Amino acid sequence: MPTWSYEALKRVISLITVASTHMINHAYLQIHLALLPVFMIEFNLELSTIGMIVSIATLCQVLATIPGGIIADKLGSVKVILLSFLLTLIGALMMSQTFNLYMLIFGISIITLSTAIYHPPAYSLVSRLVAPNSRGKALGIHGGAGDIGLALGPITAGILLSSYGWRFVYLVWLIPMLLSTLILLRVKPSTYSVEKEFTVINKKSTFITITSDFLTLALITYLLIIALRAVGMQTVSTILSAFLVFGRKIPKDTASILFGLMPLMGGITAPIGGYFTDKIGAKRLFAFSLFITPLTLLGLIYSNSIILIITFILLYGASNYTAMAATASLLAQLTPIRRRGIGYALFFLPSYVANTIAPAIAGYVGQNYGLENTFFIAISSYLIGLILLLTIMPKGYYKTRRETSD
């Protein structure tokens, strides 16, 4: 077999392996969001308290993401991914034995912490598996696998909730996680094909250096846009289950399944978004997503029939998650490969900060001004991000050439 074909096969196998870890890691990430109405009833909690619980959990992500990126650049991606799986295992076992509010907060926090540690090494690894002109497709496949995981967690909870209780859901996913770990152990980082990059300044635009060739005005503006998008996403994730159960009188188990439909659409549209990222450009696709997503939320707010509610949930998931590859690809364009681990840590940091603030605000607004009005926080965040992307964010990129290295 020709050398290039063998190397290509190894890259494909490596991509599928890393994508599977993304799916398993994220299967746990949003189970607690789908179960928020259950927690409110079982532990006698108010909506504002629920918002604070989610905020505390995401604060752990804020504290861990930069160290996670640094460790990824130092120790290697595979080792740090395995560390995140260990934390997920501990958090899942904790949730399966939860009997009070403090154990609930601790278990959720450990699971969200594991995701903060997972993302920088995984995305850095995927960005190095393929040539730059195919990066969007690879990131789309990886992101789509994570979205499937985000969907399967709440859907599993909805299916098992009535018969086995919510604690059992956290045990079900341990077997796939252990199998995924065994597969990952067979992946050798020395087989990964990487790029050597050098900085190119676009003569037709400004690529302003603030502190180094890494932290640029383009990157800082982009991180602000990502933060605004995260405010929108987290606001919807925090309030949707409560909106369905208490605002539209949908049963708790059905609401959990509907919650899972959002990322399930991402599992379908994220790879498609990756394809179009390479075809039309990451910035154009991201702008399209930021424009369409608020419209789907408006439709959801004013829907009263179950058919319309399902339709707009599906449309929201499709439009929102289509941009996953585009957002990750833009980050890769704005950072040199030698600092890609810390680059993706910074990429997720504003999201985690926003995720810490948004649930508390969403819980307060929902409790005092109505669940429907909370969605307008998300709508405004998406639209402001769109304006910044189209009018303020400067251009600039890192040009690449290919070479194979250990």
N, C-alpha and C positions, 0 to 999 in steps of 0.2 A: 504494500500500500504506500502511495507517495507520502512524503513527510508532511506536506501541508494538509493533506486529508486527515492524517492521524492527529495532528495538532488541532484541527478544526473539530474533530470528534471529541477530543478531550475537553475543549472549551464548551461544547454543547452539553456534555455530561455534567461538567462543573456548574454551568448555569442552571440546569434542571435541579441539581442537588441543592444549590443555594436557594433557589426559588421554593423548594419544598420546605426548607427551614423557615422561610418567611411565612408560608402558609400556617405552619404549626405554631410558630411564635404568636401570630396574630389571631389564631383561633381563641386564645384566652383574653385578648386585649379589650374586647367590647362586650364580653358576657355580662360584666357588672352593669354596663350602661343599659342593656336590654332588661336587666333584672331590677332596675331602680324602683319601679312600682312595688315589686315584691318586698324589697328591703324596707320601703316606707311602711308597708303594712305590718311586716313581721317584727321590726324593731321600733315601730311607732315613731317614725321620723317625719319631719316637715320637709317641704320641697327645698327650702333654703338650706337646711342641714345636708340634704343630698348634694346640693351644689358645692358645699364646703368639702364634703368627702371626696368628690371628684377632683376638686382643686388641690387638696392635700396630696392625692395620688400623683397628679401631674407635676406637682412641685418636685417630687422625687426625680422625674424625668429631667427637669431643668438642672438639678444639681449633678446629674450623672452624665449628661450628654457630652460635655466637653472632655471630662476624664475618659469617657468611652472612646472618643475620637483619638485622643493622644495615645491611649493604650493600643488601639487598633494599629496605629502607625508604628508603634514600638514592638509589639508582640506578634503581630500578624492577625489577619482577619479570622481564620478558622478558630484559633484559641479563644478569641473574644466572643465569637458566636456561641461556642460551647459554654463559656461562662454565663452568657445570658440565658441559655437553656437551663442551667443549674438553678438560677434564680427563679425561673418560671416554675420549675418543679417544686421548689420550696413554697412559692406563693400559692400554687394550686392545692398542695396538701394543706396549707393553712386555711384556705377558703373552704375546703371540704369538711373542716372541723370547727368552723366558726359558730360561736354561740353568743357573742356579744358585739357591741358596736366597735370596740377597740380592735378586736381580732379582724373584723370586717375591714376596717381602714388599713390595718397592717398588711393583710393579705392582698388587697387591691393595689396597695402601694408597691409591694415587691414585684407584682406582675408588670405594672407599668414601668417600674425601674428597669426590669429586664429588657423591655423594648428600647429604652433609651440607650442601653449598652449594645443592643443588637444592630441598630440601624447604621451607625457609621462604618463598621467593618463590612457589613453585608453590601451596602451600596457602593462603597469603595471597591470592593471585590468585583462586583458586577460591571462597574464602569471600566475595569481593566481587562475584561474577558474578550472584548470584541473591538473592532476598529471603530474610530469615532463616527463614521458614517452609518454604522449599525447600532450605535449605542442606544438610541431611542427604542429600538425593538427589544434589545436585551433588558433595558430598564422597565419597559412595558410588561414583558413576561414576568419579571421579578415582582413588579408592583401588582400585577394581576393576581399572582399567587397569594400575595399578602391580603388582597381584597377578598379572595375566596375564603381565606382563613377568617377574616373579619365577619364574613357572612355566616360561615358554618358554626361559629361559636354561639351567636344568638339564636340561630335556627335550631341547633341542637338543644339549647335551653328551652325553647318553645315546645319542642317535641317531647322532651323528658320531664318537663316541669310538673305536669299533673300526676304522672305515674310514679316518679322517683324522687321528686324534690330538686331544688336548685343546687344543693351541695354535690349531688352525684355528677352533675354536668362537669365539674372541675376534675373529676377522676377519669372520665371517659377519654379525655384527650391526652392522658399521660402515656398510653401505649403508642400512639402515633409519634409522639414527641421522642420517646426512647428509640424507636425504629429510625427516625430521621437522624438522631444523634449518631447511631451506629454507621449509617451511610456517610455522614459528614466526616467521620474519623478516617475513612478510606480516601478522602480527597487530599491530594498532596499539593500544597501551595506552590511548589517549585514548577508545577506544570502550567501555571497561569501565564498567559501572554500579556505583557504590559507595554506601555507606551513611554517614550521619552519625549518630554515636551519642552518647548521653548516659548518665551513670551513674544507675541507680535502685537504691535500697536496699530490699530486701525486708523489710517491717515484721515479718513473722512469723519471721524468722530473722536470723542475725548474719552480716554481710559485713564482716569486720574488716580494717581497713587497717593494714599493718605498716610500709611505707615510703612508699607512695603509693597512688593509686587504682588502681594496676596490680598490684603484688605483694601479693596478699591471702592470708589464711589458706586460703580455699577453693582458690586456685590452687596454693599450696605443697603442700597435702595431695594435690591431684589429681596434681601432678607426681611425688610419691612413689609413688602408685598406678601411674602409667605406668611408673616405673622398675621396680617389682616385676613388672609384666606383661612388661616387656622382658627381665628376667632369665629368666623362663620361656620366652619365645620364642627367645632366643638360645641357651639351654642345649639346647633341642630341635634347633635348626638346626645347632648344632655337633656334636652327638653322633649324629644320626639316620643319616647315611650310614654311619658306622663301625658303628653298631648293626646296620644291615641287612646290611653286607658281612661283618663279623667275628662278629657275634652270631647272625645268622640265615642266614649262608652264601648270601646272594643275590649274583649277579654284579654287578660294578661298574657296568656300563652300565645294567642294570635298576634298580639302587639309585638311580642318578642320575635316572632317569625317575620313580621312586616319590617321590623327594625333590621333584620338580617338581609332583607332584599336590597338595601342600599349598597353595601359593599359587594353583594353578589353580582350586581350589575357592573361593579368595578372589575370583577374577575373576568368579565366579558369585554368591557370597553377599554380597560387599561392596555392590553396588548394591541388593540386597534389604535389607541392613541399613540402608542409607541411607533407604530408603522407610519402614521401621519406626521409624527414629530420629525422623522427622517425625511419625509416628503415635502412638507410645507414649512417646516421650521418650528422650533419649540415655542418661540415667543408668540407666533400667530395662534397656535393651538391653545396655549395658556390663556390668551386674551379671549378667544372664543368661549372657553369654559367659564371664565369669570363673568361673561355677559349672559350666558344661557342659564347658569345655575340659579341666580336670584329669581328669574322668571318661573322656574319650577317651584320654588318656595312660595311664591305668590299663589300659584295654583293650588298648592297643598293647603295653605291657610284657609282658602275659601271653598274647599271641598267638603261635602257632607256625606256623600255616598261612599261606600267601601270601594267601589270600582274606581272612582276618581282618586281616592286616597292612594290606592295601590299604584295607579298610573303615574301620579306625580312623585311618589316615592321612587319608583323605577327610573323616571326621567331625571330626578335629582341625583340618584346614584350614578347614572350613566354620564351626565354632563360633568359632574364633579370629579369622578375618578378617571375620566378620559385624559385629564391633564397630568396624571401622576408621572408618566414618563417625561413629559415636557418639562415639568418643574425640576425633576432630578437631572435631566440632560442640560438644562440651563445652568445649574450649579456646576456641573462638570466643565462646561465651557468657560466659566468664570474663575476656575481654580486650577493651579498646576497640579499634575498628578502626584508629585512628591509630597503634597500636602492635602491629598484628597480625603484622607481619614478625618482630619480636623475640619476640612471643608464641609463634609457632610454632617459633622457634629454641629457646626454653625448653622447649617441648613435646617436641622431639626430643632435647634435651640429656640428660635423665636416661636416656633409652633408650640413647643412645650411651655414657654412663658405664657403665650396666649391661652393655651389650654388650662393653665393654672388660674387665670383671671376669669375667663369666659364662663365656666360653670357657676361660680359664685354670683356673677352678675345675672346670668340666665335664671338661676334659682330665685333670686330676689325679685327680678322683674316678673317672672311667671307667677310668683305667689301674690304679688301686690298689684299687678296691672293686667294679669291675664296671660294664659299660655300662648295665645295667638300673637300677642304683641311682641313676645320674645323673639319671634322669627325675624322681626324687622331689624334687630341687631345684626343678625347674620346677613340679611340682604344688603344693609348699608356697608358692611365690611367687605363683601365681595365687590361692590361697585366702586368703593374707594380704591381698592387694590387694582381694579381695572384701569382707573384713571391714572394712577401712578405708573403702571406698566406702559401705557400708551404715550404718556406725555412727559414724564420726568426721567425714567430710568435710562441712563446713558448706555451706549453700545461699547463693547469691548470683549475680547475673547483670548483664549490661549489656543494657538495653532499647534497641531500635533504631527509627528511622523512616527511610523511604526518600527518597533524593534522587539525582539524576543529576549527576555531576561529572566533570571531567577528572582 
